[in-house]
């Protein structure tokens, strides 16, 4: 009888522990916002904080739109057609403009964010993809090119002018700005190295080797601790650099099919979203123990082939773009960090 009671107590204790563990999962799914009739892969997103809108690039061959989601109402409210493999997206709140990097025709299309009407279409280069914004100059940087050569195409968001190109070793991605200096950190398509661009000198000035990976596709930045995070697919790995020295300080297990990477300064966490071409996507969550120590604390399932995401610290939300499959419509999955 005593043995039975002990086993029962252990069983109940284990069940309670499991429930408690689920209750304090570091990310909680709050909402799923459907986007009916949106077909194919979804790429990057941008947010309009004042208008509470999310802009999602839908680059499927038979789609080629930017989907507009009302975050307050929890529904898709518009679709912007006429895209050509839309990939990187940037919204300027000061100018009420939406910038969309289109990969097939190599353009940056500029829309009036109020009317969603096309204002300009700038020819900027092959396979226009990732974007990064420098608020000090109000310049938008768009990665163009291929694995053999590339550039950061620079657009003045105030005038809608393509002002120059900064040559890089290969097509840039990631595109993160060092707020305390002049560095722009980029991934280089097909290369094992990361690229470092000096935005005052207007040139690539260095490369940083990444141990044991064949290429990096996503970057995140912790400005306070001067740490750069690089996510690779082959093999899946998260690599951490000291931006002051350029030295690699740590490396941990990464997520398969990674597309986006974010640093949550409030909770001292790193979020990695991946799942392109997989039956189940995930968000991997890493807890920052110190500037050089990171622990993978959770793997939160999302949806099949859901790779891209957007972390919005002002709203304390992570938005994951989930493409349509045989059972479900495309959707935006809304997650909230938990303590």
Phi, psi and omega in degrees: 000315179298320180296319179297316180297320180295317179295321179296317180297317179295321180296313180295320179297318179294320179296315180297321179296321179295318178298316179298319180298318178294323183294332183250026174304139187294344174228135179243129176285115182268327192198150172236115183259109185287148174232079184301144174069014174267117187251151173085187186290146174252141181245222193282167185228164173218159185235142171253100186294315182295317180274355181052052177238145174245132178253121186242122178286123178245102191256017177303148184305325181258016184242285177049062179222168164246122183269137182250120184246129174276109185288329180287316180280339181072043179206157175282131187245343181199165177222130182258106183278185174081016179274169181222080188060066179293137184230284178277143182225136176223135176247129177260110180291326181292326184255353182053048178236149176243126181250130183231118176277122183250123189282325186287313181264001175064041182241161163247113180266136185242126184241146168290117187288345178278315182263343185065022178269146180292129177259316182208158173223111185259128174283116186237343177142171185298136172051052177301128191223255185296149176233154175214144187240135176254103183295336181293321182255348186061032176262140173256131180252127182239128178282128178226162176117206180214198183285348182263328179201155182201184179195158165263111176278127187256125182240130173279111186291340180283322185255352184062033180252140172276104193270329179188173174234135175255115184292140177226166184295331180203178181301126182281147172221181180075289174051079177243141185256131175281111184290337182266000182209204184250007186280142166243125180264133182222152165274159179235119186305125176077003183250151177279346183265158165266152179254146177239122180248137174265115186283348173273318176285341180063044178204157172286128187245347183197165169228147177243120178291146177243121187296127166073016179237157182264350180172150180245145185236347184215147179227152170218159187223131171256100185294320185296313182266003178057052179238133177250134180249131180238130179251131180240161179257328186232097349282168176295119186207144170249121183244136184245134180240148168273114185288340179288323183253340185079009183271142173284127185247341182197159178207130182224170179306136179249180184259139179293140177064035183300142175234324182222154185215135185219149174249126179259100185292328182295317184257003180053053181229159172243132177248128177239122179253137181201166179150007181303125179077012180248161180287332178221125175273165181217160160247121175268137183240125181246132176266130178277110178277323175203178182301333183247005184231127184223137182239128174287111187255344182196152174234103185265120179291145179241270180202164180302130177061020178276101185254320188270156181205171175217123176266126180241095184298328181297331179257354184055046183224146170246122180255124181248129179272117182250113180290162179293151172223188184297338186252335187223152173290161170301153184201162169254123179264127185252118181245148176237132176296145178237153177267000000 
